[in-house]
Amino acid sequence: MSKREGLSLVLPAALAATAALAVGVRIWTRRIEARHPPQGRMIDVDGVPVHVTERGAGPAILLLHGNGATLEDMLLSGLTARLGRNHRVIALDRPGFGHSPRSGDRRWNAETQAELFWAALDSLGVDDAIIVGQSWGALAAVAMGLARPERTAGLVLVSGYYYPRDRLRIGPCALFAMPILGPLMRHTVAPVISAIFSPAVMRQIFAPAEVPEHFREFPLELAFRPSQLRASAEDCANMTKDARRMQRHYGQLRMPVAILFDREDAIIDQTRQSILLHEDIPGSRLYEVQRGGHMLHHILPEQVVRAVAEIRAAAAPVAGAAKIAEIRPA
């Protein structure tokens, strides 16, 4: 048999296998979404559906999850329940994550997402809010503060990425965003690959702590869907560009800002991120914790709650300028 004849047999078989795998992924995706329905409600924000949950009453707090996660990350961390005792706590799925779709009619960089989140708060009747962002959500929180400083009561930034100095210490996360190859992989082998490597990824994300027992309830399957893999890959691919554009404006943030980090973060080098951000934002609070890792809002949620309380106190009307003191871990 010649090479040409062999290729004529192998190619159709490979195409058929790829098509079958794509159909299987579509069926599997529908089943996953049926197993994990929305926990909140869908609101229309300028034609963009956004999945939101709300808890409590009082001054508003917006929670923004990181890359690859959903609003359930914030729910499971306990932040919603703890903060909801004295605040109106709003958590949402960022575009492309959880149950918020990501349309292809715009580039969903940090600034674009920030505008969507402010429009969502408008729809919910919120005038101003403290914004709590974790990881990629911290970059979006900064973008919100820069876009609407008069409406940003304060920022609480957890394990964030702010400067284009380092990439995430976790695999080629932008691979699935590549033209042609990206869509092909996302709809065939990428969900399988992601599921296989997810235990190792989870251990790295939580290191040096162990993956907490309560995190087993997180709907990790949603992260393996082609649509969410696309959103994760795009955010990963864009984050360096986003940080490069925004970094020159950090000194303009004059609202109370708390920056939480752990030097042992296995995903982001916080000595080159959070500590530098503290130096660039006048009067910001630098809040270092130990053994909280990248997911310190799960391991040490009380530290985040304490930072929010300090920011809320600093944002309250007082005579003269609000005093901003460094927060130290208990």
Long-range contacts (C-beta under 8 A, 24 or more apart in sequence): 18-184, 18-188, 21-188, 21-189, 22-187, 22-188, 25-187, 25-188, 25-191, 25-226, 26-187, 28-191, 29-191, 29-225, 29-226, 29-227, 32-219, 32-221, 32-222, 32-224, 32-225, 33-222, 33-225, 35-219, 35-221, 36-219, 36-221, 36-222, 38-98, 38-99, 39-71, 39-72, 39-75, 40-71, 40-91, 42-99, 43-120, 43-123, 43-124, 44-123, 45-116, 45-119, 45-120, 45-123, 46-116, 46-119, 48-95, 48-100, 48-101, 48-103, 48-116, 49-100, 49-101, 50-92, 50-93, 50-95, 50-100, 50-116, 50-120, 51-92, 51-93, 51-98, 51-99, 51-100, 52-90, 52-91, 52-92, 52-93, 52-120, 52-124, 53-80, 53-90, 53-91, 53-92, 54-88, 54-89, 54-90, 54-124, 55-80, 55-81, 55-84, 55-88, 55-89, 56-83, 56-84, 56-85, 56-86, 56-87, 56-88, 56-89, 57-87, 57-88, 58-86, 58-87, 58-88, 59-86, 59-87, 59-88, 59-129, 59-130, 59-153, 59-312, 60-87, 60-88, 60-89, 60-90, 60-121, 60-126, 60-128, 60-129, 60-130, 61-87, 61-88, 61-89, 61-90, 61-129, 61-130, 61-131, 61-132, 61-308, 62-90, 62-91, 62-92, 62-117, 62-121, 62-126, 62-129, 62-130, 62-131, 62-132, 62-144, 63-89, 63-90, 63-91, 63-92, 63-132, 63-133, 63-137, 64-92, 64-94, 64-117, 64-131, 64-132, 64-133, 64-134, 64-137, 64-138, 64-140, 64-141, 65-91, 65-93, 65-94, 65-97, 65-134, 65-135, 65-137, 66-134, 66-135, 66-136, 66-137, 66-138, 66-159, 67-135, 67-136, 67-173, 67-232, 67-235, 67-236, 67-239, 68-97, 68-223, 68-228, 68-232, 69-97, 69-135, 69-218, 69-223, 70-97, 70-98, 70-99, 70-219, 70-222, 70-223, 71-98, 72-98, 72-218, 72-219, 73-134, 73-218, 74-134, 74-297, 76-214, 76-215, 76-217, 76-218, 76-298, 77-297, 77-298, 77-301, 78-298, 78-301, 79-132, 79-297, 79-301, 79-304, 79-305, 82-301, 82-302, 82-305, 83-305, 83-308, 87-130, 87-308, 88-126, 90-121, 90-124, 90-126, 90-129, 92-117, 92-120, 94-137, 94-140, 94-231, 95-231, 96-227, 96-228, 96-230, 96-231, 96-232, 96-234, 96-235, 97-222, 97-228, 97-231, 97-232, 98-222, 98-228, 101-227, 102-227, 102-230, 102-231, 102-234, 107-238, 108-231, 108-234, 108-235, 108-238, 109-238, 109-241, 109-242, 110-139, 110-140, 110-142, 110-143, 110-238, 110-239, 110-242, 110-246, 111-143, 111-147, 111-242, 111-245, 111-246, 113-140, 113-143, 114-140, 114-143, 114-144, 114-146, 114-147, 115-147, 117-144, 118-144, 118-147, 118-148, 118-151, 121-151, 127-151, 128-152, 128-153, 129-153, 130-154, 130-155, 130-156, 130-308, 130-311, 130-312, 130-315, 131-155, 131-156, 132-156, 132-158, 132-304, 132-308, 133-157, 133-158, 133-160, 134-158, 134-159, 134-160, 134-295, 134-297, 135-159, 135-160, 135-161, 135-267, 135-268, 135-294, 136-161, 136-235, 136-239, 138-162, 139-239, 139-242, 139-243, 139-246, 142-246, 142-250, 142-253, 143-242, 143-246, 145-253, 145-255, 145-257, 146-246, 146-249, 146-252, 146-253, 149-252, 149-253, 149-254, 149-255, 152-255, 153-255, 153-256, 153-311, 153-312, 153-315, 154-255, 154-256, 154-257, 154-258, 154-311, 154-312, 154-314, 154-315, 155-253, 155-255, 155-256, 155-257, 155-258, 155-311, 156-257, 156-258, 156-260, 156-304, 156-307, 156-308, 156-311, 157-257, 157-258, 157-259, 157-260, 157-274, 157-277, 158-260, 158-261, 158-296, 158-297, 158-304, 159-260, 159-261, 159-262, 159-265, 159-267, 159-268, 159-270, 159-274, 159-294, 159-295, 159-296, 159-297, 160-259, 160-261, 160-268, 160-273, 160-274, 160-277, 161-239, 161-243, 161-268, 161-273, 162-243, 162-246, 162-247, 162-250, 162-273, 162-274, 162-276, 162-277, 163-243, 163-247, 163-272, 163-273, 163-276, 163-277, 164-240, 164-241, 164-243, 164-244, 164-247, 165-269, 165-272, 165-273, 166-268, 166-269, 166-272, 166-273, 167-240, 168-236, 168-239, 168-267, 168-268, 169-204, 169-266, 169-267, 169-268, 169-269, 170-201, 170-204, 170-205, 170-267, 171-197, 171-201, 173-232, 173-233, 173-236, 173-237, 174-233, 174-236, 174-237, 175-233, 176-229, 176-230, 176-232, 176-233, 177-230, 177-233, 177-234, 177-236, 177-237, 182-230, 182-233, 183-226, 183-230, 186-226, 186-229, 186-230, 186-233, 187-226, 190-224, 190-226, 190-229, 191-224, 191-225, 191-226, 191-229, 194-223, 194-224, 194-229, 195-221, 195-224, 198-223, 198-224, 204-266, 204-267, 205-266, 205-267, 205-293, 205-294, 205-295, 206-293, 206-294, 206-295, 206-298, 206-299, 207-264, 207-266, 207-293, 207-294, 208-264, 208-266, 208-291, 208-293, 209-291, 209-292, 209-293, 209-295, 209-299, 212-298, 212-299, 214-298, 215-298, 247-280, 250-277, 250-280, 250-281, 251-280, 251-281, 251-282, 253-281, 253-284, 254-282, 254-283, 255-315, 256-283, 256-285, 256-310, 256-311, 256-314, 256-315, 256-322, 256-324, 257-281, 257-283, 257-284, 257-285, 257-311, 258-284, 258-285, 258-287, 258-307, 258-308, 258-310, 258-311, 258-327, 259-284, 259-285, 259-286, 259-287, 260-287, 260-288, 260-289, 260-296, 260-303, 260-304, 260-307, 261-286, 261-287, 261-288, 261-289, 261-296, 262-288, 262-289, 262-290, 262-291, 262-292, 262-293, 262-294, 262-296, 263-288, 264-290, 264-291, 264-293, 265-293, 265-294, 266-293, 266-294, 267-294, 268-294, 283-324, 284-324, 285-310, 285-311, 285-324, 285-325, 285-326, 285-327, 286-326, 286-327, 287-326, 287-327, 287-328, 287-329, 288-328, 288-329, 289-329, 290-329, 302-330, 303-329, 303-330, 306-330
